[in-house]
Amino acid sequence: MGRYNLLDESWISVVVDNKGNTREVSMIDFFENADKYLDFGGDTKTQDFAVMRVLLAVVYTVFSRFDAEGKAYEFFELDDRYRPKENIDEYDLDDYEESLYSTWINLWEQKKFPAVVGDYLEKWRDRFFLYDEEYPFFQVTKKDVESSKLNKASPSDISGKKINRRISESNNKKALFSPKYENGKNKEILSDQEKIRWLITYHGYTGLDDKVTFGKDKYKSSKGWLFDLGGIYLKGDNIFETLILNTVLANREDGNIWKKQLPCWEISSKEYLDCILNSKVDKIETVATLLTAWGRAIYIESKLSTSEPFSFGVVKIPDINHQNKFLESMTVWQYNKNGDNKDTFTPRKHQANKSIWRSFGLIAGLEYAQTKKEECKKPGVIEWINRLSSEYEVDGLKNKNIKICSVSMQDDGNATSWVPTDEILDLIDINESVLSDELWTERINQVVENTKKIVGFVYKNYIDDIKQIRNIKTSSFVESKVEEMYYRIDSSFRIWLANIKGEDEKDRKVFEWNILLKKIVVQVADETLKFAGDRDFKGKEIDDKLINIATAYNRFMHLLNKELIITKEEMNNG
């Protein structure tokens, strides 16, 4: 008999008030009261992202079969576990798609999940035990990882201190935080609620430093699907809104819409492994399958006690195809002009220490820098909200400020191990009417690109001149000063963006930002001039020209005034 059922046990950490207080709730409680909880409150944001995706798989699965009132769609017959007995007939596809849109809108407007979510979970209660010999959640059975099926005698052993990303596994491999100590193997002791959260997270952010595989034939191993994502999700006023905003219910990619949603718990571990190991084609064919994709075949001893040091066995499984995997709606994309992925899109990880607004073109699917329009792909969740806004009237969505959140995992830089080391997190606040207005997003993207030009070209040239005048040899001097400038303008840009309304006059808002940008950039440049020494004013001869801080400053101001339009007259003359 299984134990620690996720439907009843409290393991999902949620924020319950504006003071940031958290508590742990069961899956049944979570879906009954999602509208009352403000946010996920797990150990890390990457963990929250991984857990959220599993819960989203429940939403996708249920509402691909039932409408917002809890009534089954008429397009297929369900079995006694609420599974469609057949795929959607292509003749019904358009009507089914329209029904999915209606379901999404009705869910959003009723602001609460119907009882059918709990009914569905009860139908699959036997698949939600953390410990079970037959159907352990997100795990394989002992029989699945017998030595005869592996390239080594047994699975790789992974200790509790390695999956818990709040602690440091060793002196050589850094982790995010380190609140635990070695005494009494404290680092390896995890509560059951910690185990399930970190188990889900480990599947998403695995790495490659383990060695055991299935069979003798080599295959490209997964490092966890989430590891390669530049994760993007939309955050609402509560968890219910957050889940619904990120549910692209009518996702047509890879034929998803007419296929039966298949989360991993609806099949046995043997079926899951047979599918991914014995097929030469990508078997991740539905959103629910992708949201619950494994990073490893994981075996946990079913009789393990919470008082014992925690560990589990893992075996590598094949990687998921990354090329044009638009079934994934929660990532930014990059177009590859060369390499193994040439002429295809693949997920693009976020860059450390660079605000997400600097990649606004990636978020909005717009041309930026040297990237052409056809080389841009909008994240699916953004595309979904845009489509809903343009084609439907949705109460409470128009003019709503939405937080676009980004989340990525940084690694150790070693291509053979990919050990997770740090989170890359950010968010921007933007009005839905602005996000769904192509004219507005194009103008904002222009503002972002011009801001990057002011900082990365105009101001950078000024700093380059100072570096030469002072004969500074440090290679990072210019880059660090440029990043400092981005830091100085960061909060001002976020406030400016968050306060744009769809009905605002575009030129006025752009000029408003340009004036503020000029003020900040000049203020920082003036600080450098104010504290200049005799050597700075004496300058030096470069290419037969005398350059000092005064001439550098004048050059900077000339370029700034040339590149930064702050009046309508300049706009008309330009």
N, C-alpha and C positions, 0 to 999 in steps of 0.2 A: 504493500500500500504506500502511495506517495505521501510526502509530508512537505510542509511549507508551501501552501497554495497561494499564488500571487493574487487570486481573486479576493481572498480574505485577509491575508497578512498585510500589515502596513509597511510598505517599502518605497513608495514613490514620494520623494521629498518635494513639498510645495510651499510656496510663500503664502501666508494667510492674512497678512495685513501690511499697511504702508510702513510699518516700523521694520519690516524685513524678517519678522518672526516666521519660523518654518515648523512644519510637522509632517510626519509620514502617514500616508494613507494607502489603502488597498486599491486595486483596480476597480472594484465595484464602487467604492466610495468616490474614487477619482472621477468616473464618468457621471455619477449621479450629481456631483457637486462642482464640476469643472468651472461653472460660472462664478463660484464663490472664491476660487483660488486665483491669486494674482499672477503667479509665475512658478516655474520650476525652481527648486531650491536645493539641488543636489550638491555633491562635493566639488564638482568643477562644471564649467559651462560645456565642455566637450561631453561630459557625462550626461548633462541635461539634454543636449542635442541628440545623443544616441538613444536615450530613454524616450524622448518625445517622438522619435521616428517609429519606435515600436508601437506606441499608443496611436500614432497616426495610421499605422497599418490596420488597427482595429476599426478606425473610422472609415478608411477606404473600403475595407471588406464589408462592413455592415451596410454602408449606404450605397454600395454597388448592387445590393440585393433588396434593400428596403428604402422607402421614402422617409421624409422627416416625421411622418405620423406613425411610423413603424409598420406600414403596410407593404407587403411584398410587391415588387413590380410584376406586371402582367406578362412580361416578355419571356419569362422562363419559369419552370417549376422548380421548387426547392425541395431537397430531401429533408430527413428528420433532424439534420444538423445544420440546416439553413444554407446548404451548398446548392448552387444551381446544377441541375442535372445535365445541362447542355450549355454551350456557348450561345451568345445572342445571334439570332438570324440576321444576316446582313440587310434584309428588307425592313427589319425593325430598328436598325441601328440609329437612324436619325431621330426617331421618336424616343428611343431609349436615351440618347444623348440629351435631348430636350428635357426629359424627365430628371436626369442627373443635375442639370442646371437648376431646375425648379426645386429639387431636393436641397441643393446647396443654399439657395436663397431663403427657403423656408426655415432651414436650420439656423441660418444667421439671424433671421428676424424673430424666431421664437426663443433664441438666446439660451437654449438648454438642450442637452441630448435627450431623446426619448428613451423610454424603458427598453426598447428593442436592443439597445447596446448591451445592457445587462443580460437580457434573454440570450443573446448570441454567445456571450462569454460563458454562461451556464451550460450551454450546449457543448462547449469545449473544455469544461472544467478539468477533465482528466489530463489535458495537455499543458496545464499551468502549474505543475508541481516543480519546485526547484530540485527536490530530491525524488527520484523515481527510477525504477529499474527498467521500465518499458518506454515511457514518454517523458523524459526529463526536459524541462524547458530550455530551449536554445542549446541543447547538448545531444551527444550521441550516447548509445548504450555501450556496455563493456564488450559485447559481441562485435560491435562495429569497428573496434580498434584492436582486434586480436592481432598477435604478432605476425601471423601468416599473411595479413593484409597490408603490412607495413614494410618499409625499407630497413627498419631497425627492429630491435626486440620489443620495444614498448614506446608509447608516446613520450614526447618531451615533457618533463615535469616543470610546471610553472608555479612558483610559490605565491602566497597571498601578498607578500611585499612587492612583488613585481606587477601585479595587476592593479594594485591600489596606487593611482597616480598622485596621491597626496604625499607619498613618502619616497625616499630615495632607496632604490634597490641595492645600490652599491656605491662605493666611493668614486667609481669611474663613470657611472651612468646617472646623469642627473634626472630628477623628476620635478614635478611642479612645486610641491611643498613637502615638509618633513616634520609633522607633528608627533610622530611615534618614535620610540626608542627600542633598542635591541633587547633590553632586559626581559627574560622569560619569553623570548621569541614574540614579543608584543607586536612587532611589525607584521607577523604572519597570522595574527588572530583577526578575523573579520566576523562581524555579526551577519546573520542571514540576509538582512536588508542591504548591507554593504555588498555582500557577495553578488546578489542579483544585479544591482546597479553596475558594479564593476565588471561583471560577466558580460552584460550587454555592451558596455563601453569597450571591453577588450575585443569583442567581435569587430567593432568599428575601427579601432585604432590598435592594430596588432603588432606591426613591425615584422621583421624578417630574420630575427636572430635565433629562432629555433630550427631544428634540423630534420625532423621526422616527416616523411611523406607517405602517401598511399602507393603501394606497388613499387616496381623498380623503374618504371618509365618516368623521365623527368617532365615536369610541367612548370609553367610560370605560376608561382605561388601568390596568393592574396596577401597583402599587408593590411587588410581591412579596408572596405570600400570607403569609409569616411575619411581615411587617412589622406586620400588624394583629392578630396573635395575642398573647394573654397566655399564652405557652407554658407548658405543664405536662407534666412527665414523671416517671416513677418510676425511681429509681436503686437498683440492687441491689448485691451484693457484688463483682460483676465485670461486664464488658460483656455476656456472654451473658445473665445475669439481667436486666440493664437492657433489652436488646432484647426479651426475652420478656415482661417486665412491661408493656411498652408496645405489645405486639402484640394488638390487640383482634380476634382471628382471626375471630370470628363476628359481625362488625359488620353489622347488618341495615339501617342507615340508607341511604336512597335506593336501596333494592333491591340494595345492594352484594353481599350474600351469594350471590345466584344469578347474578351477572354475572361474566364473565371478568376477572380482575384485569389491568389494562393499565398497566404502568409505561411511561414515555416511550420507553425503549430498544426496546420491542417493536413500535414503528411508526416509519416514516421521518419526518424533519423536515417534509416536504411534507404527509404525512398529518396530523401534529400541527397544523400551521398551518391546513390546510383545515378541520379539525374545529372549531377555536376561532374562526376568522374567518368562516366561512360558515354558522354555526348561530346561530339566535336563542335557543336554549335552552342551559342550562348543560351542557357536555359532560364535566364532571368527575364521573364516575359511580361510580368505584371508589376504594378507599383507596389502592391503588398509584398510581393516576393523580394523586391529590391530593398524595401524598408526593413525587412527582417533577414537580410542576407547575412550569412555567417562569414567570419574571417578565418575561423579554424573549426575543425572537428574537436570539440571539447568534451572530455570525460571527467565527471566528478563522482567520487565514491558515494553511493546513495546513503550509506550509514554514517557518514562523516558527522562528527559532533562540532557544535559551534565553539566549544572550549578547546578544541584541537587546532594546531597550526594548519592553516588552509592551504591546499595546493590542488592542482588539477593537471590532467594530461592533455596535451594538444598535438594534433597532426595537421600539417599544412594541407590546404585545399586549393584548387585552381583559382586563379584570379578572374574577376569579372571583366568582360570586354569594356574598355573605356571609350572606344571610338563612337562618336555620335550617339551616346547613350542618353538620349533626351527623355527617356523614361524617368530619369533623375531630374526632379524639378527644383531641388534645393542646393544649387551650386552656380557659381559663375563659370564661364566657358572661355577657352582660348582656342584660336584657330592655328593649326600647325602647318607651317610652310615647308617644313622639311622633317627628316627623321622617320622613324617607324610609323608615326601617326600622320604623315604628310597628307594634306588636303582633307583633314577631318578635324572635328572639334573634340576636345577632351576637357575634363574638369580642370580648373586652374586654382591652385591654392592661393590663399591670401598672403601678402608679403608682410613680414614682421615690421613693426614700427612705422607702418604707412597707413594713415587713416583711410577708411573705406571710401570716403567721399572723393578721394583722389582717383578712384577707379569707377567714377560714376558712369562712364561710358560702358563698362562691363555690365553694370547693374541694369542700365536702361537699354542695352543692346544697340548702342549708337556708335558711330564712327569716332575714334579718338586717336590722338597721336598719329602714328603712321598706319593705323588699322583702317581698312576699307569697310564699308557698310556690310558687304557680303561676308566679311570675316568676323562679324559680330553676332552673338546669339544671346538673347535675353534669358535670364533664369526663368524657369517654368512658373514659379509662384508669382513673379512679377507679371509675366504674360497673362496668367489667369485672372489676376485682379484687373488688369487693363481691359481684358475681354469682357468681364462682368460689367465693368463700368461703362463701356462703350455700347453694349448691346442690351443691358437690363437696368431697370430702376430698382436699386436695392436700398431699402430703408436703413439708415444708420451707417451706411458705408461712404456715400458721397461726402466730401469735405471732412472726412475723419483723418486725424493725424495717425500715421502708422509708423512704427519703428522697424526699419530694415536692419536686421542683426546679421553680423558676419561671425563665423567661427571656423578656425582651422587648427590643426595640430602641427606644431613644428617638430622636426626630428633632429637626430644627432649629427646629420650631415654625412653619415656613412651609408652608402648605397647598398651595402651588403647586410645591414642590420635594421635601419630605419627605426631606431628606438625612439619612442615618443618622449619629448623633453619639455615642451612648453605650449601653451595655448596662444593663439592669435585671435583677439576678440575686438569687436567694435560695433557701433550702431549709429545710424543717422535717423533723424525724425523728419518725415515729409508728409505733406497733405495728400490724401488719396486723389483728389481732383487734379493735383499737379502731377503726381506720378502717372496718372492715366491720360494725360494730355501730351501728345507727341510734340506739339509746338513748345510747351513748357520744358519738357525734358531735353529737347534739343538746345534751348537757350541755356539751361542750367549746365549742360555738358560743355557748351561753348565757354561759359564762365569758368568752369573747372579747368578746362584746357588752357585758357588765357591766364588764369591764376598760376598754373604750373609753369607757364612761360615766364611770367613776371618773377616768380621765385627761382625757377630752375635755369633761367637764361639771364634776365636783366640783373637781378640781385646776385646771382652766382658770378657773373662777370665782374661785378664790383668786388666781391670777395676774392676772386682770382687775382685781381690787380693788387689788392692789399697783401695777399700771400707773396706776390713777387716783390713788392716794395719792401716788405719785412724779411725777405729771403727765408721764408718758412719752408722747411723740408718735410714736415709731417704730411703724409699723403691724405689723411682723413680730415685735414683742416677745413677745406672747402665744403665737403659733404656734410660735416657736422654743423657748420654754420647755416647751410641750406636747410637742414632738418630742424634746426632751432627756429628758423623763420617760419617753417610750416607749423611748428608748435605754437608760435606767437599768433598766427592767424586762425588756428584750428577752431577754437571755441566760437569766434566771431562768425566763421563760415557756417558752422552748425546752427547757430541761432538764426542767421539770415535765411538758411534753407528751410528750417522748421516753420518760420513765420510767413512763408509765401503761401498765398491763397490763389485758387484757380482764377478768380476774377481780377486779380491784381494786374496793373498795367506793366507789361514785361520790361519795356525800356527803363521805366522808373526803378524797378527792382534791381535791374542789372547795374544802372548807374549808382544806385544806393550801395551795392556791394563794391563797385570799383572805387568809389570815394573812400570807403572804409579800408579797403585793401591798400590804397595809396597811402593813407594816413599811417597805417601800421608799418608798412615797408619803409617809408621815409623816416619814421620815428626810430626804427632799428638802425638804419643807415646813419642817421644823425648821431646816435649814441656812439657809433664807431668813430665818427669824425670828432665828436666832443672830447673823447679820451685819447685822441691821437698824440703821439710824441714828436719830438724834434725830427727823429729819423723818418717818420711818416711824411712830414712836410718837406724834408730835404729830398726825399725820393731817390730814384735811381734811373739810370739811362737804360732803356730797353728798345732795341731795334732803332737806335739813333734818335730816340725820343725820350725826353725827360718825363717820367711819370711819378707823381706824388699823390698823396691822399686827396688833395684838393682837385686835381685833374681827374682822378678816378671818380670822385663824387660827382663832379660836373657831367662826366660821361654817363654815369648811372642815372642822373636826373633827366638827361636828354633822352636816353633809351626808355625810361619809365614814362615820360610824358608822350613819347611817340607810340608806345604799345598799349597804354591804358586809357581808354576812352571814358571820360567822366561827364560829358555834356552831350545834349542832343545835337548841338552844332557840330561837334566833333564827329558824331555818328553820321550826320548828313554829309560832312566833308570827306569822311573816310571812305 
